[in-house]
Amino acid sequence: MEKITESLEMLYGSSGTPFFLSDEFGNIKWKNTACGETIVFPKGINCD
């Protein structure tokens, strides 16, 4: 997942476009390159 994140940062890094990634466990990682923040939702966005 880290290599995919790095690739997306190279593509979108200069534009400041935020993006989401999801892994096979349902974890969602949100990256906003404009403000340099990464937020991880360990059980997805809609967890019980």
PDB file of N, CA, C and O in Angstrom, chain B, residues numbered from 101:
ATOM      1  N   MET B 101       0.827  -1.192   0.000  1.00  0.00           N
ATOM      2  CA  MET B 101       0.000   0.000   0.000  1.00  0.00           C
ATOM      3  C   MET B 101       0.873   1.258   0.000  1.00  0.00           C
ATOM      4  O   MET B 101       0.506   2.277  -0.584  1.00  0.00           O
ATOM      5  N   GLU B 102       2.018   1.175   0.653  1.00  0.00           N
ATOM      6  CA  GLU B 102       2.898   2.346   0.732  1.00  0.00           C
ATOM      7  C   GLU B 102       3.432   2.749  -0.642  1.00  0.00           C
ATOM      8  O   GLU B 102       3.541   3.938  -0.942  1.00  0.00           O
ATOM      9  N   LYS B 103       3.765   1.760  -1.475  1.00  0.00           N
ATOM     10  CA  LYS B 103       4.262   2.077  -2.823  1.00  0.00           C
ATOM     11  C   LYS B 103       3.171   2.719  -3.671  1.00  0.00           C
ATOM     12  O   LYS B 103       3.445   3.612  -4.472  1.00  0.00           O
ATOM     13  N   ILE B 104       1.936   2.264  -3.493  1.00  0.00           N
ATOM     14  CA  ILE B 104       0.818   2.869  -4.225  1.00  0.00           C
ATOM     15  C   ILE B 104       0.630   4.306  -3.768  1.00  0.00           C
ATOM     16  O   ILE B 104       0.410   5.199  -4.585  1.00  0.00           O
ATOM     17  N   THR B 105       0.716   4.528  -2.458  1.00  0.00           N
ATOM     18  CA  THR B 105       0.584   5.885  -1.920  1.00  0.00           C
ATOM     19  C   THR B 105       1.661   6.796  -2.493  1.00  0.00           C
ATOM     20  O   THR B 105       1.374   7.924  -2.894  1.00  0.00           O
ATOM     21  N   GLU B 106       2.892   6.314  -2.533  1.00  0.00           N
ATOM     22  CA  GLU B 106       3.993   7.111  -3.082  1.00  0.00           C
ATOM     23  C   GLU B 106       3.753   7.448  -4.549  1.00  0.00           C
ATOM     24  O   GLU B 106       4.028   8.567  -4.983  1.00  0.00           O
ATOM     25  N   SER B 107       3.244   6.490  -5.310  1.00  0.00           N
ATOM     26  CA  SER B 107       2.963   6.730  -6.728  1.00  0.00           C
ATOM     27  C   SER B 107       1.869   7.773  -6.903  1.00  0.00           C
ATOM     28  O   SER B 107       1.978   8.658  -7.752  1.00  0.00           O
ATOM     29  N   LEU B 108       0.819   7.667  -6.102  1.00  0.00           N
ATOM     30  CA  LEU B 108      -0.259   8.652  -6.185  1.00  0.00           C
ATOM     31  C   LEU B 108       0.221  10.029  -5.757  1.00  0.00           C
ATOM     32  O   LEU B 108      -0.210  11.037  -6.318  1.00  0.00           O
ATOM     33  N   GLU B 109       1.111  10.084  -4.768  1.00  0.00           N
ATOM     34  CA  GLU B 109       1.657  11.369  -4.350  1.00  0.00           C
ATOM     35  C   GLU B 109       2.463  12.010  -5.479  1.00  0.00           C
ATOM     36  O   GLU B 109       2.438  13.229  -5.648  1.00  0.00           O
ATOM     37  N   MET B 110       3.174  11.193  -6.247  1.00  0.00           N
ATOM     38  CA  MET B 110       3.919  11.737  -7.388  1.00  0.00           C
ATOM     39  C   MET B 110       2.962  12.283  -8.444  1.00  0.00           C
ATOM     40  O   MET B 110       3.233  13.317  -9.056  1.00  0.00           O
ATOM     41  N   LEU B 111       1.840  11.590  -8.659  1.00  0.00           N
ATOM     42  CA  LEU B 111       0.868  12.037  -9.657  1.00  0.00           C
ATOM     43  C   LEU B 111       0.096  13.271  -9.206  1.00  0.00           C
ATOM     44  O   LEU B 111      -0.075  14.222  -9.969  1.00  0.00           O
ATOM     45  N   TYR B 112      -0.374  13.248  -7.946  1.00  0.00           N
ATOM     46  CA  TYR B 112      -1.266  14.292  -7.466  1.00  0.00           C
ATOM     47  C   TYR B 112      -0.613  15.294  -6.523  1.00  0.00           C
ATOM     48  O   TYR B 112      -1.232  16.288  -6.145  1.00  0.00           O
ATOM     49  N   GLY B 113       0.638  15.036  -6.141  1.00  0.00           N
ATOM     50  CA  GLY B 113       1.291  15.854  -5.121  1.00  0.00           C
ATOM     51  C   GLY B 113       1.308  17.338  -5.417  1.00  0.00           C
ATOM     52  O   GLY B 113       1.030  18.143  -4.528  1.00  0.00           O
ATOM     53  N   SER B 114       1.622  17.717  -6.624  1.00  0.00           N
ATOM     54  CA  SER B 114       1.718  19.135  -6.949  1.00  0.00           C
ATOM     55  C   SER B 114       0.347  19.787  -7.096  1.00  0.00           C
ATOM     56  O   SER B 114       0.231  21.007  -6.973  1.00  0.00           O
ATOM     57  N   SER B 115      -0.687  19.000  -7.355  1.00  0.00           N
ATOM     58  CA  SER B 115      -2.020  19.571  -7.547  1.00  0.00           C
ATOM     59  C   SER B 115      -2.771  19.751  -6.236  1.00  0.00           C
ATOM     60  O   SER B 115      -3.739  20.509  -6.174  1.00  0.00           O
ATOM     61  N   GLY B 116      -2.332  19.062  -5.190  1.00  0.00           N
ATOM     62  CA  GLY B 116      -3.026  19.154  -3.907  1.00  0.00           C
ATOM     63  C   GLY B 116      -4.323  18.373  -3.868  1.00  0.00           C
ATOM     64  O   GLY B 116      -5.143  18.584  -2.974  1.00  0.00           O
ATOM     65  N   THR B 117      -4.528  17.468  -4.828  1.00  0.00           N
ATOM     66  CA  THR B 117      -5.751  16.671  -4.886  1.00  0.00           C
ATOM     67  C   THR B 117      -5.722  15.578  -3.823  1.00  0.00           C
ATOM     68  O   THR B 117      -4.810  14.751  -3.824  1.00  0.00           O
ATOM     69  N   PRO B 118      -6.700  15.554  -2.915  1.00  0.00           N
ATOM     70  CA  PRO B 118      -6.747  14.473  -1.927  1.00  0.00           C
ATOM     71  C   PRO B 118      -7.170  13.162  -2.578  1.00  0.00           C
ATOM     72  O   PRO B 118      -7.857  13.162  -3.600  1.00  0.00           O
ATOM     73  N   PHE B 119      -6.757  12.045  -1.984  1.00  0.00           N
ATOM     74  CA  PHE B 119      -7.163  10.750  -2.516  1.00  0.00           C
ATOM     75  C   PHE B 119      -7.346   9.749  -1.387  1.00  0.00           C
ATOM     76  O   PHE B 119      -6.802   9.908  -0.294  1.00  0.00           O
ATOM     77  N   PHE B 120      -8.128   8.710  -1.679  1.00  0.00           N
ATOM     78  CA  PHE B 120      -8.413   7.634  -0.741  1.00  0.00           C
ATOM     79  C   PHE B 120      -7.792   6.344  -1.250  1.00  0.00           C
ATOM     80  O   PHE B 120      -7.723   6.115  -2.457  1.00  0.00           O
ATOM     81  N   LEU B 121      -7.344   5.508  -0.331  1.00  0.00           N
ATOM     82  CA  LEU B 121      -6.891   4.157  -0.648  1.00  0.00           C
ATOM     83  C   LEU B 121      -7.553   3.199   0.324  1.00  0.00           C
ATOM     84  O   LEU B 121      -7.811   3.559   1.473  1.00  0.00           O
ATOM     85  N   SER B 122      -7.826   1.996  -0.118  1.00  0.00           N
ATOM     86  CA  SER B 122      -8.385   0.966   0.750  1.00  0.00           C
ATOM     87  C   SER B 122      -7.571  -0.307   0.569  1.00  0.00           C
ATOM     88  O   SER B 122      -7.208  -0.661  -0.552  1.00  0.00           O
ATOM     89  N   ASP B 123      -7.283  -1.003   1.682  1.00  0.00           N
ATOM     90  CA  ASP B 123      -6.546  -2.261   1.573  1.00  0.00           C
ATOM     91  C   ASP B 123      -7.488  -3.452   1.701  1.00  0.00           C
ATOM     92  O   ASP B 123      -8.699  -3.283   1.844  1.00  0.00           O
ATOM     93  N   GLU B 124      -6.924  -4.656   1.648  1.00  0.00           N
ATOM     94  CA  GLU B 124      -7.742  -5.875   1.678  1.00  0.00           C
ATOM     95  C   GLU B 124      -8.432  -6.103   3.010  1.00  0.00           C
ATOM     96  O   GLU B 124      -9.324  -6.947   3.101  1.00  0.00           O
ATOM     97  N   PHE B 125      -8.040  -5.368   4.052  1.00  0.00           N
ATOM     98  CA  PHE B 125      -8.650  -5.521   5.374  1.00  0.00           C
ATOM     99  C   PHE B 125      -9.757  -4.504   5.625  1.00  0.00           C
ATOM    100  O   PHE B 125     -10.359  -4.504   6.698  1.00  0.00           O
ATOM    101  N   GLY B 126     -10.031  -3.643   4.656  1.00  0.00           N
ATOM    102  CA  GLY B 126     -11.069  -2.636   4.810  1.00  0.00           C
ATOM    103  C   GLY B 126     -10.578  -1.338   5.428  1.00  0.00           C
ATOM    104  O   GLY B 126     -11.373  -0.428   5.664  1.00  0.00           O
ATOM    105  N   ASN B 127      -9.282  -1.238   5.694  1.00  0.00           N
ATOM    106  CA  ASN B 127      -8.731   0.009   6.213  1.00  0.00           C
ATOM    107  C   ASN B 127      -8.724   1.054   5.106  1.00  0.00           C
ATOM    108  O   ASN B 127      -8.384   0.750   3.963  1.00  0.00           O
ATOM    109  N   ILE B 128      -9.090   2.259   5.437  1.00  0.00           N
ATOM    110  CA  ILE B 128      -9.116   3.336   4.458  1.00  0.00           C
ATOM    111  C   ILE B 128      -8.107   4.391   4.875  1.00  0.00           C
ATOM    112  O   ILE B 128      -8.068   4.812   6.031  1.00  0.00           O
ATOM    113  N   LYS B 129      -7.298   4.810   3.925  1.00  0.00           N
ATOM    114  CA  LYS B 129      -6.287   5.830   4.178  1.00  0.00           C
ATOM    115  C   LYS B 129      -6.610   7.033   3.309  1.00  0.00           C
ATOM    116  O   LYS B 129      -6.709   6.918   2.087  1.00  0.00           O
ATOM    117  N   TRP B 130      -6.772   8.181   3.941  1.00  0.00           N
ATOM    118  CA  TRP B 130      -7.065   9.413   3.222  1.00  0.00           C
ATOM    119  C   TRP B 130      -5.835  10.282   3.278  1.00  0.00           C
ATOM    120  O   TRP B 130      -5.289  10.515   4.357  1.00  0.00           O
ATOM    121  N   LYS B 131      -5.393  10.762   2.150  1.00  0.00           N
ATOM    122  CA  LYS B 131      -4.193  11.593   2.076  1.00  0.00           C
ATOM    123  C   LYS B 131      -4.543  12.906   1.407  1.00  0.00           C
ATOM    124  O   LYS B 131      -5.080  12.929   0.300  1.00  0.00           O
ATOM    125  N   ASN B 132      -4.235  13.997   2.086  1.00  0.00           N
ATOM    126  CA  ASN B 132      -4.425  15.318   1.509  1.00  0.00           C
ATOM    127  C   ASN B 132      -3.054  15.947   1.354  1.00  0.00           C
ATOM    128  O   ASN B 132      -2.466  16.415   2.330  1.00  0.00           O
ATOM    129  N   THR B 133      -2.544  15.961   0.136  1.00  0.00           N
ATOM    130  CA  THR B 133      -1.197  16.465  -0.093  1.00  0.00           C
ATOM    131  C   THR B 133      -1.109  17.976   0.054  1.00  0.00           C
ATOM    132  O   THR B 133      -0.023  18.513   0.272  1.00  0.00           O
ATOM    133  N   ALA B 134      -2.237  18.665  -0.063  1.00  0.00           N
ATOM    134  CA  ALA B 134      -2.215  20.122   0.068  1.00  0.00           C
ATOM    135  C   ALA B 134      -1.822  20.550   1.476  1.00  0.00           C
ATOM    136  O   ALA B 134      -1.087  21.522   1.651  1.00  0.00           O
ATOM    137  N   CYS B 135      -2.310  19.826   2.479  1.00  0.00           N
ATOM    138  CA  CYS B 135      -1.970  20.180   3.859  1.00  0.00           C
ATOM    139  C   CYS B 135      -1.023  19.168   4.492  1.00  0.00           C
ATOM    140  O   CYS B 135      -0.636  19.324   5.650  1.00  0.00           O
ATOM    141  N   GLY B 136      -0.643  18.125   3.740  1.00  0.00           N
ATOM    142  CA  GLY B 136       0.321  17.151   4.235  1.00  0.00           C
ATOM    143  C   GLY B 136      -0.222  16.210   5.288  1.00  0.00           C
ATOM    144  O   GLY B 136       0.552  15.619   6.040  1.00  0.00           O
ATOM    145  N   GLU B 137      -1.539  16.057   5.361  1.00  0.00           N
ATOM    146  CA  GLU B 137      -2.136  15.190   6.373  1.00  0.00           C
ATOM    147  C   GLU B 137      -2.518  13.840   5.802  1.00  0.00           C
ATOM    148  O   GLU B 137      -2.965  13.729   4.661  1.00  0.00           O
ATOM    149  N   THR B 138      -2.331  12.817   6.622  1.00  0.00           N
ATOM    150  CA  THR B 138      -2.807  11.479   6.308  1.00  0.00           C
ATOM    151  C   THR B 138      -3.711  11.038   7.444  1.00  0.00           C
ATOM    152  O   THR B 138      -3.319  11.102   8.609  1.00  0.00           O
ATOM    153  N   ILE B 139      -4.909  10.595   7.122  1.00  0.00           N
ATOM    154  CA  ILE B 139      -5.846  10.099   8.125  1.00  0.00           C
ATOM    155  C   ILE B 139      -6.155   8.650   7.780  1.00  0.00           C
ATOM    156  O   ILE B 139      -6.485   8.338   6.636  1.00  0.00           O
ATOM    157  N   VAL B 140      -6.050   7.769   8.759  1.00  0.00           N
ATOM    158  CA  VAL B 140      -6.330   6.351   8.548  1.00  0.00           C
ATOM    159  C   VAL B 140      -7.596   5.985   9.312  1.00  0.00           C
ATOM    160  O   VAL B 140      -7.711   6.263  10.505  1.00  0.00           O
ATOM    161  N   PHE B 141      -8.540   5.364   8.622  1.00  0.00           N
ATOM    162  CA  PHE B 141      -9.750   4.839   9.240  1.00  0.00           C
ATOM    163  C   PHE B 141      -9.543   3.330   9.366  1.00  0.00           C
ATOM    164  O   PHE B 141      -9.730   2.612   8.384  1.00  0.00           O
ATOM    165  N   PRO B 142      -9.159   2.824  10.554  1.00  0.00           N
ATOM    166  CA  PRO B 142      -8.744   1.430  10.680  1.00  0.00           C
ATOM    167  C   PRO B 142      -9.819   0.394  10.385  1.00  0.00           C
ATOM    168  O   PRO B 142      -9.482  -0.744  10.057  1.00  0.00           O
ATOM    169  N   LYS B 143     -11.080   0.737  10.485  1.00  0.00           N
ATOM    170  CA  LYS B 143     -12.141  -0.231  10.178  1.00  0.00           C
ATOM    171  C   LYS B 143     -13.054   0.294   9.087  1.00  0.00           C
ATOM    172  O   LYS B 143     -14.203  -0.134   8.980  1.00  0.00           O
ATOM    173  N   GLY B 144     -12.566   1.197   8.293  1.00  0.00           N
ATOM    174  CA  GLY B 144     -13.385   1.798   7.263  1.00  0.00           C
ATOM    175  C   GLY B 144     -14.146   2.983   7.808  1.00  0.00           C
ATOM    176  O   GLY B 144     -14.009   3.329   8.982  1.00  0.00           O
ATOM    177  N   ILE B 145     -14.935   3.598   6.974  1.00  0.00           N
ATOM    178  CA  ILE B 145     -15.679   4.786   7.386  1.00  0.00           C
ATOM    179  C   ILE B 145     -16.935   4.408   8.158  1.00  0.00           C
ATOM    180  O   ILE B 145     -17.282   5.078   9.130  1.00  0.00           O
ATOM    181  N   ASN B 146     -17.625   3.344   7.745  1.00  0.00           N
ATOM    182  CA  ASN B 146     -18.862   2.917   8.408  1.00  0.00           C
ATOM    183  C   ASN B 146     -18.612   1.670   9.233  1.00  0.00           C
ATOM    184  O   ASN B 146     -18.906   0.565   8.778  1.00  0.00           O
ATOM    185  N   CYS B 147     -18.078   1.821  10.430  1.00  0.00           N
ATOM    186  CA  CYS B 147     -17.822   0.649  11.269  1.00  0.00           C
ATOM    187  C   CYS B 147     -18.837   0.585  12.406  1.00  0.00           C
ATOM    188  O   CYS B 147     -19.323   1.613  12.877  1.00  0.00           O
ATOM    189  N   ASP B 148     -19.147  -0.623  12.836  1.00  0.00           N
ATOM    190  CA  ASP B 148     -20.108  -0.817  13.928  1.00  0.00           C
ATOM    191  C   ASP B 148     -19.391  -0.919  15.251  1.00  0.00           C
ATOM    192  O   ASP B 148     -20.031  -1.084  16.289  1.00  0.00           O
TER     193      ASP B 148
END
